[in-house]
């Protein structure tokens, strides 16, 4: 009988990863400084001008700042090696920060929607000139921050979340600038509320996207680009493989897929060679570098009785993929 084996790549470029993380932190910190400085000024102008749109933009920028802080925190924790009970290390901290960030966006969107609806029927005086000037400056600030974060590693879910937040915030500032111009030239103060609702829509879109993506990882669902049924069938179709079951595909953190499976091999064939073939296939064709494969020889009754045979695992879970006939008892 074969034994269980784990195939993993020893990433021998830790220094490069460390340098990349340091670079990411510098770009994120620069964007954070820009956003916080502008956010403070925007709150002051929002209070003076009475603009809810500016206040909503400032609230969105607060979540932008929080997402960057969480990204920086996650980068620091994720660098810790696996030890003790933390057998995967702290890599999922970035997913936790992404989910918290998305949930915060949705809560802020709900509050701003309530305020917008209330002001729609009882609009306050809004100083259009201040709104326009502040929003135009905001477009420039967010453009600079977006360019900075785009230089960081956006394969990380929380870094990508921060990037998307600031990008949507820039769109929000454009809407606010248009509202300020409309108020200046027409006196239509409801334009401020309409701009607020546009910002809210962008916040909801970003929030749902982050919560959905992080939720999939926490629930250990297969990544969207990896279909377990397709991969399982392909594994079962490799030379000398009889059956693949207990197949699980999940993400340790964003961009780090992992796989485990129990593989049955034709009697007389080298389990180690089959495992190496499967590991190479998974890494080369599906970019799954972290695969744990338990490889055993199939029992004789599995080959002669096909799927009518007693299961190899008494408590097997998950679908089975094989080249066995549905039943051999019809002959």
SULNOR-V970424 format. One record per backbone hydrogen bond with DSSP energy under -0.5 kcal/mol. NH is the residue of the N-H (numbers start at 0). CO is the residue of the C=O. If there is no record, write none. Layout:
nh->NH co->CO
nh->NH co->CO
This chain:
nh->4 co->292
nh->6 co->290
nh->7 co->5
nh->10 co->8
nh->11 co->9
nh->12 co->10
nh->16 co->12
nh->17 co->13
nh->18 co->14
nh->19 co->15
nh->20 co->16
nh->21 co->17
nh->22 co->18
nh->23 co->19
nh->24 co->20
nh->25 co->21
nh->26 co->22
nh->27 co->23
nh->28 co->24
nh->29 co->25
nh->30 co->26
nh->31 co->27
nh->32 co->28
nh->33 co->29
nh->34 co->30
nh->35 co->31
nh->36 co->32
nh->37 co->33
nh->38 co->34
nh->39 co->35
nh->40 co->36
nh->41 co->37
nh->42 co->38
nh->43 co->39
nh->44 co->40
nh->45 co->41
nh->46 co->42
nh->47 co->43
nh->48 co->44
nh->49 co->45
nh->50 co->45
nh->51 co->49
nh->54 co->50
nh->55 co->51
nh->56 co->52
nh->57 co->53
nh->58 co->54
nh->59 co->55
nh->60 co->56
nh->61 co->57
nh->62 co->58
nh->63 co->59
nh->64 co->60
nh->65 co->61
nh->66 co->62
nh->67 co->63
nh->68 co->64
nh->69 co->65
nh->70 co->66
nh->71 co->67
nh->72 co->68
nh->73 co->69
nh->74 co->70
nh->75 co->71
nh->76 co->72
nh->77 co->73
nh->78 co->74
nh->79 co->76
nh->82 co->85
nh->85 co->82
nh->86 co->84
nh->88 co->85
nh->89 co->79
nh->90 co->87
nh->92 co->89
nh->93 co->90
nh->95 co->91
nh->96 co->92
nh->97 co->93
nh->98 co->94
nh->99 co->95
nh->100 co->96
nh->101 co->97
nh->102 co->98
nh->103 co->99
nh->104 co->100
nh->105 co->101
nh->106 co->102
nh->107 co->103
nh->108 co->104
nh->109 co->105
nh->110 co->106
nh->111 co->107
nh->112 co->108
nh->113 co->109
nh->114 co->110
nh->115 co->111
nh->116 co->112
nh->117 co->113
nh->118 co->114
nh->119 co->115
nh->120 co->116
nh->121 co->117
nh->126 co->48
nh->127 co->125
nh->130 co->126
nh->131 co->127
nh->132 co->128
nh->133 co->129
nh->134 co->130
nh->135 co->131
nh->136 co->132
nh->137 co->133
nh->138 co->134
nh->139 co->135
nh->140 co->136
nh->141 co->137
nh->142 co->138
nh->143 co->139
nh->144 co->140
nh->145 co->141
nh->146 co->142
nh->147 co->143
nh->148 co->144
nh->149 co->145
nh->150 co->146
nh->150 co->147
nh->151 co->148
nh->153 co->151
nh->155 co->152
nh->159 co->155
nh->160 co->156
nh->161 co->157
nh->162 co->158
nh->163 co->159
nh->164 co->160
nh->165 co->161
nh->166 co->162
nh->167 co->163
nh->168 co->164
nh->169 co->165
nh->170 co->166
nh->171 co->167
nh->172 co->168
nh->173 co->169
nh->174 co->170
nh->175 co->171
nh->176 co->172
nh->177 co->173
nh->178 co->174
nh->179 co->175
nh->180 co->176
nh->181 co->177
nh->182 co->178
nh->183 co->179
nh->184 co->180
nh->185 co->181
nh->186 co->181
nh->186 co->182
nh->187 co->181
nh->188 co->186
nh->190 co->187
nh->191 co->188
nh->192 co->188
nh->193 co->189
nh->194 co->190
nh->195 co->191
nh->196 co->192
nh->197 co->193
nh->198 co->194
nh->199 co->195
nh->200 co->196
nh->201 co->197
nh->202 co->198
nh->203 co->199
nh->204 co->200
nh->205 co->201
nh->206 co->202
nh->207 co->203
nh->208 co->204
nh->209 co->205
nh->210 co->206
nh->211 co->207
nh->212 co->208
nh->213 co->209
nh->214 co->210
nh->215 co->211
nh->216 co->212
nh->217 co->213
nh->218 co->214
nh->219 co->216
nh->220 co->215
nh->225 co->222
nh->227 co->225
nh->230 co->226
nh->231 co->227
nh->232 co->228
nh->233 co->229
nh->234 co->230
nh->235 co->231
nh->236 co->232
nh->237 co->234
nh->240 co->237
nh->241 co->239
nh->241 co->263
nh->242 co->263
nh->243 co->320
nh->244 co->261
nh->246 co->318
nh->247 co->259
nh->249 co->257
nh->251 co->255
nh->255 co->252
nh->257 co->249
nh->258 co->289
nh->259 co->247
nh->260 co->291
nh->261 co->244
nh->262 co->260
nh->262 co->293
nh->263 co->242
nh->264 co->295
nh->265 co->239
nh->268 co->265
nh->270 co->268
nh->273 co->269
nh->274 co->270
nh->275 co->271
nh->276 co->272
nh->277 co->273
nh->278 co->274
nh->279 co->275
nh->280 co->276
nh->281 co->277
nh->282 co->278
nh->283 co->279
nh->284 co->280
nh->285 co->280
nh->285 co->281
nh->286 co->282
nh->287 co->281
nh->288 co->286
nh->289 co->256
nh->290 co->6
nh->290 co->288
nh->291 co->258
nh->292 co->4
nh->292 co->290
nh->293 co->260
nh->293 co->291
nh->294 co->2
nh->294 co->292
nh->295 co->262
nh->295 co->293
nh->297 co->264
nh->301 co->298
nh->302 co->298
nh->303 co->299
nh->304 co->300
nh->305 co->301
nh->306 co->324
nh->307 co->304
nh->308 co->305
nh->313 co->311
nh->315 co->312
nh->320 co->243
nh->322 co->241
nh->327 co->304
nh->330 co->327
